[in-house]
Amino acid sequence: AVISSPVESPWLSRLNLAVDYYNVDLTNAIAQQGIDGVYRRCFARQYNPSYELNEFCALVHRTPGTGEVSNVDITYSNAGRVRTSGIDVQLNWSLNFQEAGIPLPGTLITSAQGSYLLNFETTTDEGIIPLVDYAGTLGGGQVGTNAGAYRFKLFTTVTYAVGPATVGVQWQHKSAVASAASVLDTASNITGAPAYDLFHLNGTFAITPDARIRVGIDNLFDKAPPLIGVNLNADGLGTLRGGSFDNAQYDVLGRRFYLGATFDF
């Protein structure tokens, strides 16, 4: 659904809202089975009811004489599945100050994009392993998907443009998430991550129609990444608390500055 403001007022005439609901069910997804997956395809009755020597059994190599497993070849198959749904919302609004009777030059431009995840279920071996819902956790990542199934994410930009210059602020918000371990073990004491907010400051200046300068500060407030995957049950006497930083989901570089120029020939 897309709604544009029917109001003629300069305060609301540039207001529009888009709301999207998506529901995706992907079957026969390519996934790396791993050792357990190879065993299931060889020994599980659902896949090999007559227990014959099939292509997956041939991936299990045994030591001559003892029959012990010496090596298992890893393979890919179209056994995975992904089922997810959610709601995406985008709100755009801008205001020309002079048109609104404000004695200031320029235009204020804002855009907010939010998404709410209803479910994010995956399995690498449909039919044997049930779909597991990772929504609200750091889990996921199976069947070629990205890890980090945040319930709510928000990306907002506020830009002030006057003449050849613009200055803007970006705000990225990720909701708090539990650990992936908590999905299969509700008593798990492995930590997830708290809500995380990141801000960026940027500006541009058009020297000529063909030459522009851009400057900015990424991670404006030098926000540190959360330490995730900490074992709260660890006592330090043989068991370490552990923990790590996720550079795919959080900024691990800290505050940094950039300066660049663009020229059109």
C-alpha contacts under 8 A as a table, 3 or more apart, distances in Angstrom:
res1	aa1	res2	aa2	distance
1	A	18	A	5.70
1	A	19	V	5.25
1	A	20	D	6.42
2	V	16	N	7.34
2	V	17	L	5.75
2	V	18	A	4.34
2	V	19	V	6.46
3	I	16	N	5.57
3	I	17	L	5.11
3	I	18	A	6.30
4	S	14	R	7.86
4	S	15	L	6.24
4	S	16	N	4.28
4	S	17	L	6.44
5	S	12	L	6.49
5	S	13	S	5.66
5	S	14	R	6.84
5	S	15	L	5.39
5	S	16	N	5.82
6	P	13	S	6.87
7	V	12	L	6.10
7	V	13	S	5.43
8	E	12	L	7.02
8	E	13	S	5.22
9	S	12	L	5.47
9	S	13	S	5.56
10	P	13	S	5.33
10	P	14	R	7.34
10	P	95	L	6.75
10	P	96	N	7.37
10	P	99	E	6.30
10	P	100	A	5.54
11	W	14	R	7.46
11	W	94	S	7.98
11	W	95	L	6.09
11	W	100	A	6.49
12	L	15	L	5.35
12	L	93	W	7.69
14	R	92	N	7.64
14	R	93	W	5.50
14	R	94	S	5.67
14	R	95	L	7.21
15	L	91	L	7.54
15	L	92	N	5.77
15	L	93	W	4.49
15	L	94	S	6.94
16	N	91	L	6.02
16	N	92	N	5.47
16	N	93	W	6.67
17	L	89	V	7.40
17	L	90	Q	5.83
17	L	91	L	4.64
17	L	92	N	6.51
18	A	89	V	5.72
18	A	90	Q	5.18
18	A	91	L	6.55
19	V	87	I	7.13
19	V	88	D	5.79
19	V	89	V	4.55
19	V	90	Q	6.58
20	D	87	I	5.66
20	D	88	D	5.06
20	D	89	V	6.39
21	Y	85	S	7.43
21	Y	86	G	5.90
21	Y	87	I	4.57
21	Y	88	D	6.44
22	Y	85	S	5.33
22	Y	86	G	5.63
22	Y	87	I	6.46
23	N	83	R	7.62
23	N	84	T	5.89
23	N	85	S	4.22
23	N	86	G	6.84
24	V	82	V	7.72
24	V	83	R	5.68
24	V	84	T	5.39
24	V	85	S	6.20
25	D	81	R	7.54
25	D	82	V	5.88
25	D	83	R	4.40
25	D	84	T	6.61
26	L	29	A	6.62
26	L	81	R	5.52
26	L	82	V	5.00
26	L	83	R	6.20
27	T	79	A	7.68
27	T	80	G	6.46
27	T	81	R	4.65
27	T	82	V	6.69
28	N	78	N	4.46
28	N	79	A	5.21
28	N	80	G	5.55
28	N	81	R	6.20
29	A	77	S	7.83
29	A	78	N	4.94
29	A	79	A	6.06
29	A	80	G	4.51
29	A	81	R	5.54
29	A	82	V	7.62
29	A	143	V	6.40
30	I	76	Y	6.50
30	I	77	S	5.46
30	I	78	N	4.42
30	I	79	A	6.61
30	I	80	G	6.01
30	I	143	V	6.23
30	I	144	G	7.61
31	A	76	Y	5.50
31	A	77	S	5.76
31	A	78	N	6.41
31	A	79	A	6.78
31	A	80	G	5.68
31	A	124	T	5.93
31	A	142	Q	7.33
31	A	143	V	4.74
31	A	144	G	6.93
32	Q	74	I	7.31
32	Q	75	T	5.97
32	Q	76	Y	4.41
32	Q	77	S	6.64
32	Q	124	T	7.44
32	Q	143	V	7.49
33	Q	36	D	7.06
33	Q	37	G	4.56
33	Q	38	V	6.42
33	Q	74	I	6.86
33	Q	75	T	6.14
33	Q	76	Y	5.86
33	Q	77	S	6.92
33	Q	124	T	6.59
33	Q	125	D	7.33
34	G	37	G	5.33
34	G	38	V	6.43
34	G	74	I	5.44
34	G	75	T	6.94
35	I	38	V	5.19
35	I	39	Y	6.30
35	I	72	V	6.47
35	I	73	D	7.71
35	I	74	I	6.48
36	D	39	Y	5.10
36	D	40	R	6.19
37	G	40	R	5.11
37	G	41	R	6.30
37	G	125	D	7.00
38	V	41	R	5.27
38	V	42	C	6.30
38	V	56	F	5.73
38	V	57	C	7.40
38	V	59	L	7.42
38	V	60	V	7.92
38	V	74	I	7.39
38	V	75	T	7.69
39	Y	42	C	5.13
39	Y	43	F	5.81
39	Y	44	A	7.53
39	Y	56	F	7.50
39	Y	57	C	7.41
40	R	43	F	5.29
40	R	44	A	4.85
40	R	47	Y	7.43
41	R	44	A	6.00
41	R	47	Y	5.50
41	R	48	N	6.66
41	R	56	F	6.07
41	R	57	C	7.70
42	C	47	Y	7.22
42	C	48	N	6.20
42	C	51	Y	7.27
42	C	53	L	7.53
42	C	54	N	6.69
42	C	55	E	7.96
42	C	56	F	5.37
42	C	57	C	4.94
43	F	47	Y	7.66
43	F	48	N	6.39
43	F	51	Y	6.46
43	F	57	C	7.95
44	A	47	Y	5.64
44	A	48	N	5.96
44	A	49	P	7.35
45	R	48	N	4.98
45	R	49	P	4.30
45	R	50	S	7.47
45	R	51	Y	7.27
46	Q	49	P	6.06
46	Q	127	G	7.79
46	Q	128	I	7.68
48	N	51	Y	5.18
48	N	52	E	6.80
48	N	54	N	8.00
53	L	56	F	7.92
53	L	57	C	5.70
53	L	58	A	7.04
54	N	57	C	5.32
54	N	58	A	6.47
55	E	58	A	5.18
55	E	59	L	6.89
56	F	59	L	5.22
56	F	60	V	7.29
57	C	60	V	5.51
58	A	61	H	7.13
59	L	72	V	5.66
59	L	73	D	5.09
59	L	74	I	7.59
60	V	69	V	6.87
60	V	70	S	7.92
60	V	71	N	6.26
60	V	72	V	4.62
60	V	73	D	6.62
61	H	69	V	5.85
61	H	70	S	5.67
61	H	71	N	5.14
61	H	72	V	5.96
62	R	66	T	7.95
62	R	67	G	5.21
62	R	68	E	5.22
62	R	69	V	4.31
62	R	70	S	5.01
62	R	71	N	6.91
63	T	66	T	5.89
63	T	67	G	5.15
63	T	68	E	5.37
63	T	69	V	6.26
63	T	70	S	5.70
64	P	67	G	5.81
64	P	68	E	7.99
69	V	72	V	7.60
77	S	80	G	7.69
79	A	124	T	6.21
79	A	125	D	4.94
79	A	126	E	5.71
80	G	122	T	7.46
80	G	123	T	5.54
80	G	124	T	4.21
80	G	125	D	5.22
80	G	126	E	5.81
80	G	143	V	5.96
81	R	122	T	5.63
81	R	123	T	5.44
81	R	124	T	6.58
81	R	125	D	7.60
81	R	126	E	6.44
81	R	131	L	7.76
81	R	143	V	7.09
82	V	120	F	7.42
82	V	121	E	5.76
82	V	122	T	4.54
82	V	123	T	6.81
82	V	143	V	7.39
83	R	119	N	7.60
83	R	120	F	6.05
83	R	121	E	5.07
83	R	122	T	6.41
84	T	117	L	7.99
84	T	118	L	7.35
84	T	119	N	5.20
84	T	120	F	4.43
84	T	121	E	6.05
85	S	117	L	6.43
85	S	118	L	5.48
85	S	119	N	5.57
85	S	120	F	6.92
86	G	115	S	7.20
86	G	116	Y	5.56
86	G	117	L	4.41
86	G	118	L	4.78
86	G	119	N	6.94
87	I	115	S	5.66
87	I	116	Y	5.22
87	I	117	L	6.61
87	I	118	L	7.63
88	D	113	Q	7.40
88	D	114	G	5.84
88	D	115	S	4.35
88	D	116	Y	6.50
89	V	113	Q	5.75
89	V	114	G	5.17
89	V	115	S	6.17
90	Q	111	S	7.21
90	Q	112	A	5.61
90	Q	113	Q	4.38
90	Q	114	G	6.35
91	L	111	S	5.72
91	L	112	A	5.19
91	L	113	Q	6.53
92	N	109	I	7.86
92	N	110	T	5.90
92	N	111	S	4.51
92	N	112	A	6.56
93	W	109	I	6.11
93	W	110	T	5.34
93	W	111	S	6.46
94	S	107	T	6.91
94	S	108	L	5.42
94	S	109	I	4.26
94	S	110	T	6.00
95	L	99	E	7.99
95	L	100	A	7.36
95	L	107	T	5.54
95	L	108	L	5.21
95	L	109	I	6.61
96	N	99	E	5.43
96	N	100	A	6.33
96	N	105	P	7.97
96	N	106	G	6.22
96	N	107	T	4.36
96	N	108	L	6.50
97	F	100	A	5.10
97	F	101	G	6.33
97	F	102	I	4.95
97	F	103	P	6.87
97	F	104	L	5.75
97	F	105	P	6.30
97	F	106	G	6.32
97	F	107	T	6.02
97	F	108	L	7.63
98	Q	101	G	5.01
98	Q	102	I	5.25
98	Q	103	P	6.07
98	Q	104	L	6.30
98	Q	105	P	6.43
98	Q	106	G	7.63
99	E	102	I	7.46
105	P	162	V	6.28
106	G	160	Y	7.01
106	G	161	A	5.42
106	G	162	V	4.05
106	G	163	G	6.89
107	T	160	Y	5.82
107	T	161	A	5.29
107	T	162	V	6.46
108	L	158	V	7.34
108	L	159	T	5.87
108	L	160	Y	4.68
108	L	161	A	6.50
109	I	158	V	5.82
109	I	159	T	5.03
109	I	160	Y	6.27
109	I	161	A	7.76
110	T	156	T	7.40
110	T	157	T	5.62
110	T	158	V	4.49
110	T	159	T	6.27
111	S	156	T	5.63
111	S	157	T	5.34
111	S	158	V	6.71
112	A	154	L	7.10
112	A	155	F	5.84
112	A	156	T	4.24
112	A	157	T	6.52
113	Q	154	L	5.66
113	Q	155	F	5.15
113	Q	156	T	6.18
114	G	152	F	7.21
114	G	153	K	5.62
114	G	154	L	4.32
114	G	155	F	6.38
115	S	151	R	7.90
115	S	152	F	5.66
115	S	153	K	5.38
115	S	154	L	6.59
116	Y	151	R	5.48
116	Y	152	F	4.67
116	Y	153	K	6.84
117	L	120	F	7.33
117	L	135	A	6.66
117	L	136	G	7.96
117	L	149	A	7.54
117	L	150	Y	6.87
117	L	151	R	4.79
117	L	152	F	6.43
118	L	135	A	7.00
118	L	151	R	7.19
119	N	133	D	6.22
119	N	134	Y	7.27
119	N	135	A	5.23
120	F	132	V	7.94
120	F	133	D	5.22
120	F	134	Y	5.50
120	F	135	A	5.12
120	F	140	G	7.63
120	F	149	A	6.91
121	E	131	L	5.48
121	E	132	V	4.97
121	E	133	D	4.04
121	E	134	Y	6.10
121	E	135	A	7.60
121	E	140	G	7.94
122	T	131	L	5.12
122	T	132	V	5.52
122	T	133	D	6.73
122	T	134	Y	7.88
122	T	140	G	7.14
122	T	142	Q	6.63
122	T	143	V	7.32
123	T	126	E	5.96
123	T	129	I	6.29
123	T	130	P	6.39
123	T	131	L	5.00
123	T	132	V	6.51
123	T	142	Q	7.06
123	T	143	V	7.36
124	T	129	I	7.32
124	T	142	Q	6.62
124	T	143	V	6.13
125	D	128	I	5.99
125	D	129	I	5.57
125	D	130	P	8.00
126	E	129	I	5.73
126	E	130	P	6.49
126	E	131	L	7.47
127	G	130	P	6.83
132	V	183	V	7.75
133	D	183	V	7.53
134	Y	137	T	5.60
134	Y	138	L	7.51
134	Y	139	G	5.45
134	Y	140	G	5.82
134	Y	149	A	6.21
134	Y	180	A	7.04
134	Y	183	V	6.65
135	A	139	G	7.81
135	A	149	A	4.97
135	A	150	Y	6.34
135	A	151	R	6.11
136	G	149	A	5.59
136	G	150	Y	4.93
136	G	151	R	4.80
136	G	176	A	7.66
136	G	177	V	5.19
136	G	178	A	6.42
137	T	148	G	6.35
137	T	149	A	5.49
137	T	150	Y	6.26
137	T	151	R	8.00
137	T	177	V	4.58
137	T	178	A	4.44
137	T	179	S	5.42
137	T	180	A	5.60
137	T	183	V	7.84
137	T	192	G	7.22
138	L	147	A	6.14
138	L	148	G	4.18
138	L	149	A	5.82
138	L	150	Y	7.24
138	L	177	V	6.14
138	L	178	A	6.28
138	L	179	S	5.33
138	L	180	A	5.27
138	L	192	G	6.79
139	G	147	A	5.36
139	G	148	G	5.55
139	G	149	A	6.28
139	G	179	S	6.79
139	G	180	A	4.24
139	G	181	A	7.87
140	G	145	T	6.75
140	G	146	N	6.42
140	G	147	A	4.48
140	G	148	G	6.32
140	G	149	A	6.47
140	G	180	A	7.63
141	G	144	G	6.30
141	G	145	T	4.64
141	G	146	N	4.54
141	G	147	A	4.12
141	G	148	G	7.65
142	Q	145	T	5.59
142	Q	146	N	7.59
142	Q	147	A	7.83
148	G	249	Q	7.30
149	A	177	V	8.00
150	Y	153	K	6.70
150	Y	174	K	6.77
150	Y	175	S	6.18
150	Y	176	A	7.44
150	Y	177	V	6.32
151	R	175	S	6.49
151	R	177	V	7.75
152	F	174	K	6.29
152	F	175	S	5.39
153	K	172	Q	7.64
153	K	173	H	5.63
153	K	174	K	4.74
153	K	175	S	6.31
154	L	171	W	7.83
154	L	172	Q	5.79
154	L	173	H	5.00
154	L	174	K	6.67
155	F	170	Q	7.29
155	F	171	W	5.78
155	F	172	Q	4.61
155	F	173	H	6.44
156	T	170	Q	5.72
156	T	171	W	5.12
156	T	172	Q	6.52
157	T	168	G	6.90
157	T	169	V	5.68
157	T	170	Q	4.46
157	T	171	W	6.35
158	V	168	G	5.47
158	V	169	V	5.37
158	V	170	Q	6.62
159	T	166	T	6.75
159	T	167	V	5.69
159	T	168	G	4.06
159	T	169	V	6.51
160	Y	166	T	5.57
160	Y	167	V	5.43
160	Y	168	G	6.20
161	A	164	P	7.66
161	A	165	A	5.91
161	A	166	T	4.30
161	A	167	V	6.65
162	V	165	A	5.53
162	V	166	T	6.32
164	P	205	F	5.55
164	P	206	A	5.02
164	P	207	I	7.44
165	A	203	G	7.36
165	A	204	T	5.63
165	A	205	F	4.42
165	A	206	A	6.48
166	T	203	G	5.41
166	T	204	T	5.27
166	T	205	F	6.60
167	V	201	L	7.63
167	V	202	N	5.81
167	V	203	G	4.21
167	V	204	T	6.61
168	G	201	L	5.93
168	G	202	N	5.31
168	G	203	G	6.14
169	V	199	F	6.95
169	V	200	H	5.68
169	V	201	L	4.71
169	V	202	N	6.43
170	Q	199	F	5.50
170	Q	200	H	5.03
170	Q	201	L	6.51
171	W	197	D	7.02
171	W	198	L	5.78
171	W	199	F	4.66
171	W	200	H	6.71
172	Q	197	D	5.66
172	Q	198	L	5.11
172	Q	199	F	6.43
173	H	195	A	7.39
173	H	196	Y	5.77
173	H	197	D	4.58
173	H	198	L	6.57
174	K	195	A	5.69
174	K	196	Y	5.21
174	K	197	D	6.56
175	S	194	P	7.11
175	S	195	A	4.50
175	S	196	Y	6.57
176	A	192	G	7.75
176	A	193	A	5.67
176	A	194	P	4.29
176	A	195	A	4.03
176	A	196	Y	7.20
177	V	192	G	5.55
177	V	193	A	5.36
177	V	194	P	6.48
177	V	195	A	7.47
178	A	182	S	6.70
178	A	191	T	6.59
178	A	192	G	4.15
178	A	193	A	6.45
179	S	182	S	5.53
179	S	183	V	7.63
179	S	190	I	6.23
179	S	191	T	5.67
179	S	192	G	4.11
179	S	193	A	7.56
179	S	228	I	7.87
179	S	229	G	6.80
180	A	183	V	5.74
180	A	184	L	7.89
180	A	192	G	7.75
181	A	184	L	5.94
181	A	185	D	6.08
181	A	188	S	6.50
181	A	190	I	6.89
182	S	185	D	4.80
182	S	186	T	4.97
182	S	187	A	6.99
182	S	188	S	5.34
182	S	189	N	7.83
182	S	190	I	7.41
183	V	186	T	6.34
185	D	188	S	5.34
189	N	231	N	5.94
189	N	232	L	5.43
189	N	233	N	6.39
190	I	229	G	5.36
190	I	230	V	5.35
190	I	231	N	4.69
190	I	232	L	6.25
191	T	228	I	5.76
191	T	229	G	5.03
191	T	230	V	5.21
191	T	231	N	6.72
191	T	232	L	7.34
192	G	228	I	5.36
192	G	229	G	6.13
192	G	230	V	7.99
193	A	226	P	6.14
193	A	227	L	7.27
193	A	228	I	5.82
194	P	226	P	7.26
197	D	223	K	7.83
198	L	219	N	6.02
198	L	220	L	7.67
198	L	221	F	7.80
198	L	223	K	6.71
199	F	218	D	7.11
199	F	219	N	5.41
199	F	220	L	5.46
199	F	221	F	6.93
200	H	216	G	7.47
200	H	217	I	5.83
200	H	218	D	4.66
200	H	219	N	5.35
200	H	220	L	5.28
201	L	216	G	5.36
201	L	217	I	5.09
201	L	218	D	6.47
201	L	220	L	6.49
202	N	214	R	7.38
202	N	215	V	5.77
202	N	216	G	4.00
202	N	217	I	6.34
203	G	214	R	5.68
203	G	215	V	5.32
203	G	216	G	6.04
204	T	212	R	6.86
204	T	213	I	5.55
204	T	214	R	4.34
204	T	215	V	6.41
205	F	212	R	5.61
205	F	213	I	5.23
205	F	214	R	6.54
206	A	209	P	6.47
206	A	210	D	7.82
206	A	211	A	6.01
206	A	212	R	4.30
206	A	213	I	6.42
207	I	210	D	7.81
207	I	211	A	5.56
207	I	212	R	5.65
207	I	213	I	7.35
208	T	211	A	5.07
208	T	212	R	6.98
209	P	212	R	7.71
210	D	262	T	7.86
210	D	263	F	5.55
210	D	264	D	4.91
210	D	265	F	7.35
211	A	261	A	7.25
211	A	262	T	5.70
211	A	263	F	4.57
211	A	264	D	6.55
212	R	261	A	5.63
212	R	262	T	5.16
212	R	263	F	6.60
213	I	259	L	7.58
213	I	260	G	5.88
213	I	261	A	4.39
213	I	262	T	6.41
214	R	259	L	5.88
214	R	260	G	5.23
214	R	261	A	5.98
215	V	257	F	7.67
215	V	258	Y	5.66
215	V	259	L	4.51
215	V	260	G	6.41
216	G	257	F	5.84
216	G	258	Y	5.48
216	G	259	L	6.77
217	I	220	L	5.66
217	I	255	R	6.95
217	I	256	R	5.73
217	I	257	F	4.55
217	I	258	Y	6.50
218	D	254	G	7.97
218	D	255	R	5.76
218	D	256	R	5.40
218	D	257	F	6.34
219	N	222	D	5.23
219	N	223	K	6.34
219	N	251	D	7.67
219	N	254	G	6.10
219	N	255	R	4.76
219	N	256	R	6.85
220	L	223	K	7.74
220	L	255	R	5.85
220	L	256	R	7.86
221	F	255	R	6.89
222	D	254	G	5.02
222	D	255	R	4.63
223	K	251	D	7.63
223	K	254	G	6.48
223	K	255	R	7.66
224	A	251	D	7.06
224	A	252	V	6.73
224	A	254	G	6.63
225	P	245	F	6.58
225	P	246	D	7.69
225	P	250	Y	5.55
225	P	251	D	5.85
225	P	252	V	5.81
226	P	245	F	6.59
226	P	250	Y	7.73
227	L	230	V	7.23
227	L	243	G	5.91
227	L	244	S	5.50
227	L	245	F	5.40
228	I	243	G	5.29
228	I	244	S	5.49
228	I	245	F	6.28
228	I	246	D	7.66
229	G	242	G	6.96
229	G	243	G	4.58
229	G	244	S	6.33
230	V	241	R	5.36
230	V	242	G	5.25
230	V	243	G	4.32
230	V	244	S	7.68
231	N	234	A	5.62
231	N	240	L	7.52
231	N	241	R	4.65
231	N	242	G	6.37
231	N	243	G	7.37
232	L	241	R	6.38
233	N	241	R	7.53
234	A	237	L	7.82
234	A	239	T	5.18
234	A	240	L	5.57
234	A	241	R	5.11
235	D	238	G	7.52
235	D	239	T	6.11
235	D	240	L	7.07
235	D	241	R	7.60
236	G	239	T	5.17
236	G	240	L	5.21
236	G	241	R	7.03
237	L	240	L	7.59
245	F	250	Y	7.80
245	F	252	V	7.42
246	D	249	Q	5.70
246	D	250	Y	5.95
246	D	252	V	7.79
247	N	250	Y	5.26
247	N	251	D	6.08
247	N	252	V	5.76
248	A	251	D	7.95
251	D	254	G	6.58
253	L	256	R	7.74
